[in-house]
Amino acid sequence: MLAAAVTNAGIKDALDAVLSVEEVKVYKPHPAVYQLAVDRLDLKATAVCFVSSNSWDAYSAKAFGFHVIWCNRSGQAPERIPEAPDAEIRTLSDLPEIIGVA
């Protein structure tokens, strides 16, 4: 399913990897899901920037040790989660500047 989505969106060449929870047989927010990215990309958690539109997902990734950016497309009020994301954007087109690749 993911391979087809990536191909149909025309973004295959822009991605280093496509990861699926199917590989670890659990779903977010289980830490094994975030560990999959660390292991497959051979990075420390602190070297990963996790972007999500779901605050609970963002919080779990932050608790794991990722840098987190919340993509708040609709301008909703922050949810009550124990820790705020590192940054907030309204659109993915804001991402390059915020991570320093603009």
C-alpha positions as a printed Julia matrix, in Angstrom:
102×3 Matrix{Float64}:
  0.0    0.0    0.0
  2.75   2.49   0.93
  4.82   1.7   -2.15
  1.81   2.35  -4.37
  1.01   5.62  -2.57
  4.59   6.86  -2.9
  4.76   5.91  -6.58
  1.37   7.42  -7.4
  2.28  10.66  -5.6
  5.46  10.88  -7.66
  7.68  11.31  -4.6
  9.68   8.08  -4.68
 12.92   9.79  -5.7
 12.57  12.33  -2.88
 12.54   9.69  -0.13
 15.43   7.8    1.43
 13.16   5.1    2.83
  9.53   4.15   3.31
  8.91   2.56   6.69
  5.84   0.65   7.81
  4.61  -0.49  11.21
  3.95  -3.81   9.51
  7.63  -4.53   9.99
  7.41  -4.33  13.81
  3.82  -5.62  14.14
  2.69  -2.82  16.48
  1.21   0.64  15.96
  2.13   4.13  17.07
  2.58   5.25  19.77
  4.48   2.06  20.67
  8.22   2.9   20.98
  9.14   0.06  18.6
  7.67   2.08  15.75
  9.99   5.02  16.42
 12.91   2.65  17.02
 12.33   1.28  13.52
 13.3    4.66  12.05
 16.41   4.86  14.23
 17.49   1.37  13.23
 16.7    1.55   9.51
 18.19   5.01   9.02
 21.15   4.31  11.33
 20.6    7.55  13.23
 20.29   8.6   16.84
 16.77   9.6   17.86
 17.95  13.19  18.32
 18.92  13.31  14.63
 15.37  12.57  13.46
 12.8   15.27  12.72
  9.32  13.81  13.01
  6.47  15.72  11.35
  2.88  14.93  12.22
 -0.57  16.5   12.11
 -1.62  14.48  15.17
 -0.62  15.91  18.53
 -0.68  12.55  20.32
  1.6   11.12  17.66
  3.9   14.13  17.92
  4.04  13.83  21.7
  4.92  10.12  21.55
  7.7   10.8   19.03
  9.04  13.59  21.23
  8.94  11.33  24.29
 11.0    8.83  22.26
 13.62  11.51  21.62
 12.8   12.82  18.14
 12.64  16.51  17.28
  9.0   17.14  16.5
  7.19  19.53  14.21
  3.42  19.71  14.39
  1.79  20.41  11.03
 -1.3   22.29  12.17
 -3.01  22.74   8.8
 -6.34  23.94  10.13
 -5.03  26.26  12.85
 -6.57  24.26  15.65
 -5.88  25.03  19.29
 -3.09  22.94  20.83
 -4.3   19.78  22.51
 -3.52  19.13  26.14
 -0.47  16.92  25.91
  2.38  16.79  28.43
  4.98  18.41  26.18
  4.79  20.81  23.25
  6.34  20.06  19.86
  9.61  21.77  18.97
  7.9   23.81  16.26
  4.59  24.26  14.49
  3.92  24.82  10.8
  0.73  25.34   8.81
  1.86  23.64   5.6
  4.61  21.26   4.57
  5.99  23.98   2.32
  7.14  25.68   5.57
  9.26  22.66   6.5
 12.5   23.33   4.53
 13.01  26.72   6.16
 12.33  25.45   9.66
 14.79  22.55   9.37
 17.39  24.67   7.62
 17.4   23.33   4.08
 15.7   26.26   2.35
